[in-house]
Amino acid sequence: MSVSLRRLGSKGVWRVIVVGIGILLLRPGHAVASEPAVAETNFRAGLGYLFTNLDDDSRTIFPSAVLNVPESESHQVALSGGITVPVAHAVGLRASVVPSYSHQEIDGGNFDDVETGGIALGGDVFARDPELFEVGAGLRYAWSEVETSSSDDSLHSLSGVVYAKAFVRDYGVGPVDLGVYGQYGEDAIDEEDRVGGQAEFYEAGGGVTFYPHARVALAVGGHYRSEESSEFGDLESEISTGVISIDFLALRRPALTVGPRFEFGEAETSFFGVDGIEQEFYSVGFGVSASFPGADSLVELSRKYY
């Protein structure tokens, strides 16, 4: 590799992890929860599909030159696997693996189609009272291979994440979950026959999940991501995304959930002195997941098992 993975493990990433662990260990004391953080060890497996349309845009870069960014469409398929285990009465561990593949078709011009395959790994430690809250911190690593007819590049990403959730009881409209998270990390790229580079990014988001029925969950949220690099042609990018998803609990034990997912937003990119390339996008997809041993409701599955 022309870019050492050690460069990914910067102080910034580890600072996020240390702060997150500090939240777990130094949070104000409270009465011991009547129920454990994880009811019992559980396993998850899932399959998801997402179609994305990215709009076109154009910018004048010189008095006589116009940069045209064409419209594109992509199809992504992802598998997922995970396990959550109890460590202590109020503490649990969560691990996940997500292999994925996507194909992007770019309209117009002589642009190549882009194929991306990769895998993402994650691990969290969290404290949870199923009746009140959850706080956690974790580490994420992702590797992907990006191929066109003329290039074959590898991308590595390492990041730390901290998050918090509040569980609201049913006050006549069904239980509600409130959640926020923050993430900081670095990307490193190995470009075939070229010099690689590194970029820093941060992401923050939140959302609300409503449970109008024991077998139905409606989630509404969003997130913002910013990335900068002086090595990737002075790249600066900002992506704002809104997300709506609905899950239905088709089977209880083992649990089988299915549902659609909708995303929409705007991506703004600047590089090599070209400012403000703005592209709107939308995504439509669905997901299917199975969980063992399962639970009697989506509220129980989310707060006591996952």
N, C-alpha and C positions, 0 to 999 in steps of 0.2 A: 504494500500500500504506500502511495506517495504521501498520504496524509496520515499521521500517527493518531490512533484512537486516544492516546494520552492527552492530546490537545482538546479532545471533547470533554475530558473530566476536569474542567476549569473550576476555580474557586466558586464561581457563581452558581454552578449546578449543585455543588455540595453544600453551599450556604442555604439553598432552598431545602435540602434534605434535613440539615441540622435544625433550621428554624421549625420545620414540620415536626420533627421529633420533640423539640422543645415544647411545642403546643401540646403534644400528647402527655409529656411528663410533668409540665409545670402549670397546666390548666387549673383553675380554682377547684378546690375540693367540693364534692357534693355527696349526697347519700348514695350508697352502693345500689346499683340498679337491681331490681327484683329479677330481671331476666338477663341471661348472658349476652355478650356481644354477638356471638354466633351460636345459634341453636344446636347445630351439629355440622360436622364436615360435609360440604356439598360440592358437587361437580356441575359444570356447565359446558354445553357445546352449542354452537350456533352457526348459521349461514345467513349472509346478507348480500343484497344486490343494490347498487345505486347508479342511476343514470344522471349525468350532469351536462347541462348546456351552458357554455361560456360565451357571452356575447362578444361582438367585435368592437374595435375602436380604432381611431387614427389620430396622429399627432404630426404637426409640422415641425420638423427638426432643423431645417434650413429654409431660407426663403424659397428655394426651388425644389425642396425634397419633403416628401410626406411618408411617414412610417405608418403602414397599415398592419394592424393586428387582427388576424382573421377570427371568425367564429369557430368554435370547436365543440365536439361532443365526446363524452367519455362514458365507458361502461366499466364498473368496478364490481368484482366479486370477492368476498372475504369470508373466510372461515374463522371461528374463534373457539377457544377452549379456556377454561378457568377453574380454579379451585379456591375455596375459602375455608380456613381452618381456625378453630378457637385456640388461643394461646393462654389466656387467663379469663377470668369471669367477664371483664370489661374490655378485653383486647383480642383482636383477631389479625390474621394474616391473609392476604389475597394475592394471587398470582394469575397471570393471563398470558396467552400466546395467540397472535392473530396473523396468519399468513393471508396474503391478498394478491390479486392480479387486476390490472386495469389496462384498457386499450383506448387511446385517445385519437380521434379522427379530426384533422384540421382542414377546414374548407378553404378552397382557393389557393392560388399560388403554387409554388413548388415545395410546400412543406411536407415533411415526412410524418407518417403516423407514429405515435409514441406508445411503446409498450413498457409497462412497469410491473415488476414482480418483487415481492419482498416479504418481510416478516417483522412483527413488532412484539416485544416482550415487556412485561410490566410486573412490578411487585409493590405492594403497599403494606404498611402496618397502620392499624387504626384502633381507636377507642370508640365504643358505641354503647349507648343506652337505647334500646329499641323503642322506648316510650318518649325519648327527648331529643337525642342528637347523635351525630357521628362526626369525628374529626380524624383526619389521617394525613399521611405523607408517603410518597413513593418515588420510585425511580422508573424511567422509561428508556428503552433502547429500541431503535428501529434501523433496519438495513433494507435497502432497495436497489434494484438494478434497473436502470433506465436505458432502453434501447431504441434507436432509430436505424434507418438503413445506413447511416454514416457514422454512428457513434455508439459507444457502449460504456456508460458511466455508472459508478457505484456511489450511493449516498448513505452516510451513517449519521445517526442522530442520537444524542444522549441528553436527557432532561430530567429535572426534578419537579415534582408537583405537590402542592398542599391543597387540601379541600376541607369543607365543613358543610354539614347538613343539619337542618332543624326539622324535627318531626312534629307536625301539628295534629292534634286530635280532631275527631269528627265533631264539629259544632253545627251540624245540620246540613252541610254541603259535602260531606265525605272527608276522609283524612287528606292531608296535604303535606308534601315534602318540599322544603326550600333548600337550595344548594348553591354554593359558590366555589370556585377553584381558581388557582393561579399556577402558572407553569413557566419555567425558564429553562432554556437549553441551547445547545449548539449543534449545527449541522456541519459535516465535513464531506467534501466530495472528492472522489478520485476520477479524473477525466482521462479517458483513453488517449494516450499520446499527447497529453497536454498537462499543464501544471494545475494541480488541484487547488482548493481553497476552503475557506471556513466562514460561516455566518452565525450570528447570534439571533435568537428569537425569544419572545415572551408572548404568553397567551393568557387571557383571563375571560371568565365566563360565569354564567349562572342560569338558574331556571327554576320552574315551579312544576311539580307533578301533582295532578289531581286524581283522586280515586273515586269516581262517581258510583262505582259498583265494585264488589269484591273481585270481579274478574276483568275489570277495565281500568287502564291507566292512561291519562292524557298528560303529556309533557310538553311544556312550552318554554323555550329558552333561547340563548344566543351566546356567542363568544367573539372575541376580537383577538387578532394575531398580528404582530408586527415583527418584521425580520430585516436585519441590516447586515451588509458586508462590504468592506472596501476591497475584497479580493474577487468578488463576482461582478466586476464591472460597476463598482459603487452601487450595488443593488440595494434598493429600499422597497419593501412591499408591506401593504396593510390590507387585511382581509376581515370584513365584518360579515358575520353569518347569523341568520335566524333559523331556529330549528323547531319543528312541530312533529311529534310522534305519538302514535296510539298503539298500545299493546293490549291484546286480548288473551286471557288465560283459557286456553282450549281444554287442557287436561290439568289435573291437580297433582296427582302422585303416580308417576313422576310428572313434573310440571312441564307443560308445553305452551309456549307463548308465540303468538304471531302478530304482525301488525305492520302498517305502512309508516314511512318516514318522509318528511318534506323539509328541504332546506332552500334558503334564498339569501342573496346578499350581493356584495360588491367587492371587487378586488382592485386595488390601486397600486401600480408598479412604476418605479423610476429606476433608470440605469443609464450609464454612459452619458449623463447629462440630459436625458430625455425625461421630462417630468410629467406626472399625472396621467399615465395610461389607465383609464378606468373601464372596467368590464363588469357588467352585471351577470349574475348566474342564478340558476335554480337547479335543484336536484330532486328526484323522485325515486323512492326505493322501498324495499320491504325487508323484514327480518324474521327469521324463525329460530327459536332457541329451545333447548331441552335442559332441564335441571333435575338432578337427583340428590336427595330423595323427593324434592318437591315441597309444595305448601298448599294450604287451603285457599289462599288469596294472594293477589299481587302485593298488597301491603305487607303481609307477613313475609313473602318471598324477598322483597326489597329490604326490609328493616331487620330481619332476623337471620337471613341466609346469605344473600349476595355480599 
